[in-house]
């Protein structure tokens, strides 16, 4: 057998072995967000998809909030507010309003509802600076969660046009802790308990 044939067989075997495997590299799944983070010099920590840390974050979210299908069942979250958004500009504006009333130094996690997407850990101030890119990364077709493990709150952008914020049902929290945020969203276009 000539060397070329062996080389071709090795390539063929590598290609066969990689069929069915999905690329979980961050540059494949959130390239726009990573580019903007680098351009703006925003500090962050990447949490690889399918890592044990990623699994623990998913477990926390699933245990801390009641889900119905792929969305949080906000009717079962006592302290929450939701509103509808029409387009990306409306979504970003509402999201920025929520963030403006929270501590910008809070360490949060940003996740996309796609098992192949990595998550990001960063300060809320960084999230505020790239909110549009976070939502546009998948053209608002994939849900996004921004949450604080330490404070027990989560913001969910659902792809069908809702943006909700609330505290975990398992978290001991001060009922007044989100009073400014919940007060802000008590106006036309907002709903929730």
N, C-alpha and C positions, 0 to 999 in steps of 0.2 A: 504494500500500500504506500502510495507516495505521501509526503508531508502535507501537501495541499488537501488531500482527502481527509486526513486526520484533523486538520484545522477546521475544515468545513463541518465535520461531524461534531467537533467540540462546540462550534458556534450553533449548530442545529440543536444540540442537547441543551445548551444554555437558553436558547430561545424557547424550547419546549418547556423547560423548567420554569420559565418566567411567565408562561401563558397562565392566565387566571390570577396571577398576583397583581395586586393593585399598588400603584406607587403612592406611598403615604408621605413623600417628601413635601415639606411646607411650600417649596417654590412651585410645586405642581398645583396646590390647592388654594393658597392665599397669596399669590404673587403681588397683587396690587397693594394689599395691606403691608406686606413686608417691604416693598419698594418705598412706600410713603413713610413708614417708620424709619427707614434708613435715611431718606432725604431730609426728614425733619429732625433727625437725631433724638428720637423719642426712645427712652430706655424701656425694654421689655424682656421677658423671659419666655422662650418657646417651650411649649409642652407638647411633645411628640404625640401624634395620633397613635392609638392602640398601645400606648405605654401603660404601665401600672398606675402612674399618677393620673393619666387621662381617665382610666377606669374608675379610680377613686373619686374624681370630680363628677363623673357621670352618676356614680352611686349616690353621692351626696345630693345632687340635684333631684334624682328620682326618689330618694328617701325624704327629702326636705319639702318637696312640693308634690301635690297630687296631680297625676297626669291622666288625661283622657286621650287616647290615641297618641299623637306626637306633640300635643299641646298641653300646657298646664291648665288644669281645671280651676280657673280663677274663682268660680262660684264657691269653692271649698277653701279658699284662702281668706280668712277673716279681714286682714288688713291689706287691702290692695286697691288699685285704681287702674282702669283701662281706658284707652281711647282709640279711635280709628284714625288711620292715616290714609291719604289719597294717593300720594306720590312720594318720591324720594326726598324732595325738598320739605314737604310737610312732615315726614317721618323724622328727618334730621332736626328740624326745628323743635318738634315736641320732645325728642330725646335730649336735645341740648337744654331745654327748659327744665327737665327732670334733673339732669346732672348739675345744673347751675346752683341748685339748692343743697347739694351734698358736698361732703369733704373731698376736695380734689386730690388729697393725699391717700385716700382709701385705696388699698391694694385690691384689685378686682381680677376676675378671670373672664375672658371673652371666649365663647365657644360657638361653633357653627353646628347645625344639626346635620352633620355629615360625618360618619365615622372615619373618613379618610382625612378630614381637616384637622390640623393641629389646633391647639388652644394657645391663647396668649395670657400671660400674667403681667399686669402693668398697673400703674397708678391711674385713677379715674381721670386725672387731668390729661393724660395721654390719649385715653379713649375719646374724650371730648374733642381733642384736636383732629382725630381721624374718623369720627363717627360716620361721615358719608362714605368713606372708603370701606369701612367695616360692612355697612349694609349693601353697598354696591358690588362687593366682591363677587357675589353670586346673583346679581341683579334682583335682589330682594326675594329670590325664589327659595332660599334656604333660611330657616328660622335661626335667630341669633339670641344667645343668652349672655348677659353681662351680670355677674353676681359677685357679692362679697361674702366669702366664707365667714369672716370674723364678725360681720354685722348681721348676717342671715337674710339679706335681701337679694332679690333677683329682678332684673328687667328682661322681659321677653318681647322680642320683635317677631311676631308671627307673620308668615308670608302672605296670609290672606287679609292683611290690613289692620291688625291690632298691635298696640304697644301697651304692655302692662307692667306694673311694678308692684311688688308686695314682699312681705316678710314670710319666711318659712313657717309652716304650721308647727314645726318641731322646735323652733327657736324661742327661748325666753327673751322677750324684747320689751322695751318700754313702748307702750301704745302711742306715746307722743313723739317717738323718735322720727317718724316720717311725716309729722304733722305739716311741716312747710310744704313738702312735696305733695302730700295728699290734698292739702288745701289748694295748691296751685291747680291741681287737675279737677277740682270741683267746679267745673264750668261747662258751658255747652261743648258737646263733642266728646266728653269724658263720661265713663260709666264705672260702676264697681262699688264694692262695699266698703 
